[in-house]
């Protein structure tokens, strides 16, 4: 899944961050495999381990929507 993080407040040093995320629907986990600031997949994430969303409502919502879409 491709996603874009937009900071709540922007300054000259803040940037939008583009993520490529893998989602494991059976485990309800995720990992960010690449990221970028100008385009997707600029940099490989060195910490691309599967992670539990740990109650993060935004990530849980994304996982639920992606998994519901893939089941249709």
N, C-alpha and C positions, 0 to 999 in steps of 0.2 A: 504494500500500500504506500502511496506517496502522500505526504502531508507537509504542511507549512506552519511553522510557529511564528506568530507575529507578536512581538513584545507589547505589553499594555501601554507603555510610554516609550517613545522613540527619541533618540538623540543621535548625534553624529557617530557615536561608537556602537550603538545597538543596531542589529541587523535582523532581518527575517532569516530564519533557519529552515532549510528544506531537508526533510527526512525521507528515507526509504525504509519502511518498517515491515518486518515479517510478523505474521500473527499465527499463533497455534490455537485454533478454535477448540480443540479437545482439551487442552490444558488451560485455556484462557490466559495465555502468556504472550509476550511480545519481545522483539529485539529490534533495535535500530541498527541496520547493517551499513548504511551509507548516509552521509549528510553533505550539505553544501550551503553556500550563501548566495551564489549567483545562478547556479543550476543544480539539478538533482545529480547525485552520484559523483560529486567532486572529490570527496574524501571517504575512504573506507573507515568505518568505526572500529577501533582496536578493541573496544569493550562490547562485543556483539553477542554477549551471553543472553540466554532467554531470561526474562524477568517477569516477576509477578507484578501486576498493576498496583498492588498494595493499597487498594481502596481508592485509587485515583479515579474520580467519576468520569473525567474526560476520556482517559484511556479505556476504561471499562465500557463506556458508550461507543467508542470507536470499534473495539473488539466485538461488541454485540452487533453493531450495524454491519460490519464486514462479514461476520459469520452468518448472520441472517441472510445477507445478500448472496453469499456463496451457496447457501442451501436452497435458494429459489431456482 
